[in-house]
């Protein structure tokens, strides 16, 4: 039996930057599947700080930017962002949305 690996998408997560208050807010729901590719698009007018625990700052996304984590190194041992991880963002209120895109690997 041949095995194939395909990338699948989770539902797009969106946060209106007008709701930012300076504290961390969840960017949608936690990841349902281990994420091989994770992309955040900050289509807002403000810089946002990103966290995976709501305590430590892990990254930043300037206004009008995106970041991409490609955890699929193409080798036998795949790295992923764990299922259940909640991506959080903080910043001041702005105009525009912040988007989170997650792709996961499906092996069958």
N, C-alpha and C positions, 0 to 999 in steps of 0.2 A: 504494500500500500504506500503510495507516494504522499508525502506531507507537503503542504504548501503554507506559506506564511503571507498573510495579507494585512495591510494597514486599514484600520477602521476608524471612523470619527465618532467621538462623543458629541453630545448636543452642545452647541455654542453657548458659552456663558457670557453674560453682559452685565455691566454695572454702569449706571449713569453717574458721571463724575460730579454732577450737581449734588449728589447725596453724600459726598465725602465730607468728613467733619474733623479730620486731623487724627483720629484713631483708626485702627485697622477695621476694615469691613471685608466680609467674605465676597469673593468674586465668583458668584454662583455657588453651586453645590460642590462637595468634595469629589475628587476623581473616582469614577466607578471602576475603572480598569487601570492597570499599570500603564503609565504614559511613556511611549517611546519617543514621541515628539510633542513638545509643549511650546505653544506660541502665545505671547501676550501682545496685543496691539493697543497702544495708548493713543486713541484717536481724540484725546481731550486737549484742553488748553493748559493743563497743569502737570507738573512732574509728580509721579507716584512712586512710593516705596513699596517693595514687595516682600512678603514674609510667608513662611510655611508654618509658623507656629504662633503668630500674633505677638511675639515678644521680641525676637531678633530680626533686624533688617537684613534681608538676603540679597536684594538687588534693587535697582532703580530703573524706571522707564520715563525718560523725559517726554514732555508734551510732543505729540505727533510722531512717536517712535514705536518700535517693536523690539521684542527680544525673542530669541528662539533657542530652545534647548533641544538638541537632537541627541537623544540618549541611545539611539540604535547605531552602534559602532560597526555593524556589518559582520562582526565576528560571531563565534559560537556562543559566547557569553554576552547576552544582551543586558544592558543596564536600563532601568526604568525609574520613573518617579512613581512611588508606590501608590497603589489604589488606596483611597481613603484620604489622600493628602488634600488639605484645604488650602487653596491659594488665597491670600489676603492682600489687600492694598490699602495704603493710607496716603492722604494728601489733603490739600485744601480744596474747597468746592470749585468746580470749573464748569466748562461747557464741553459736551461731547461724551462719548462712551469709551469704556475700557472693555476689551474683549479677550476671552481666553479660549484657545483652540487646543484640543488634545487629540492625538492619534495614538491608538494602541495596536498591538500586534495580535492577530488571530491566527492560530495554528490549527490546521485540520488536515 
